Amino acid sequence: MGREPSFAHPIVDARMPDGSRVNAVIPPVGGPYLAIRKFNRLRLDIGPGG
């Protein structure tokens, strides 16, 4: 990702090569907190009328 949380930037949002997203928060804003959102490869679309 090439990003690192620091006192100057306590919130970091990044996208990983596989498409998943990472959010990290460190003090003084909050945390410590790390969330990784991984998405399904199957895409569901809403068809016409729905």
C-alpha positions as CSV (number, residue, x, y, z in Angstrom):
1,M,0.0,0.0,0.0
2,G,2.9,2.4,0.7
3,R,0.9,4.3,3.4
4,E,1.6,4.4,7.1
5,P,-0.4,6.1,9.9
6,S,1.4,8.7,11.9
7,F,0.6,11.4,14.4
8,A,0.3,13.9,11.5
9,H,-2.0,11.5,9.5
10,P,-3.8,9.3,12.0
11,I,-6.4,8.0,9.5
12,V,-5.3,6.0,6.5
13,D,-7.5,4.7,3.7
14,A,-6.0,2.4,1.0
15,R,-6.9,0.0,-1.7
16,M,-5.0,-3.3,-1.9
17,P,-4.0,-4.9,-5.3
18,D,-6.8,-7.5,-5.0
19,G,-9.4,-4.7,-4.7
20,S,-10.0,-5.0,-0.9
21,R,-10.0,-1.8,1.1
22,V,-8.1,-1.0,4.3
23,N,-8.9,1.6,6.9
24,A,-6.6,2.3,9.9
25,V,-7.0,4.8,12.7
26,I,-4.6,5.5,15.5
27,P,-4.7,7.8,18.5
28,P,-5.2,10.8,19.0
29,V,-8.3,10.5,16.7
30,G,-9.4,7.1,18.0
31,G,-8.4,3.5,17.9
32,P,-6.2,1.7,17.5
33,Y,-8.6,0.4,14.7
34,L,-8.0,-1.6,11.6
35,A,-10.7,-2.7,9.1
36,I,-10.2,-4.7,6.0
37,R,-13.1,-4.9,3.5
38,K,-12.9,-7.8,1.1
39,F,-15.4,-7.9,-1.7
40,N,-16.9,-10.9,-3.5
41,R,-15.8,-11.6,-7.0
42,L,-19.4,-12.4,-8.0
43,R,-21.1,-9.2,-9.0
44,L,-24.9,-9.0,-8.5
45,D,-26.8,-6.5,-10.6
46,I,-30.4,-5.4,-10.2
47,G,-32.3,-6.2,-13.4
48,P,-34.9,-4.0,-15.2
49,G,-37.9,-3.2,-13.0
50,G,-36.2,-4.1,-9.8
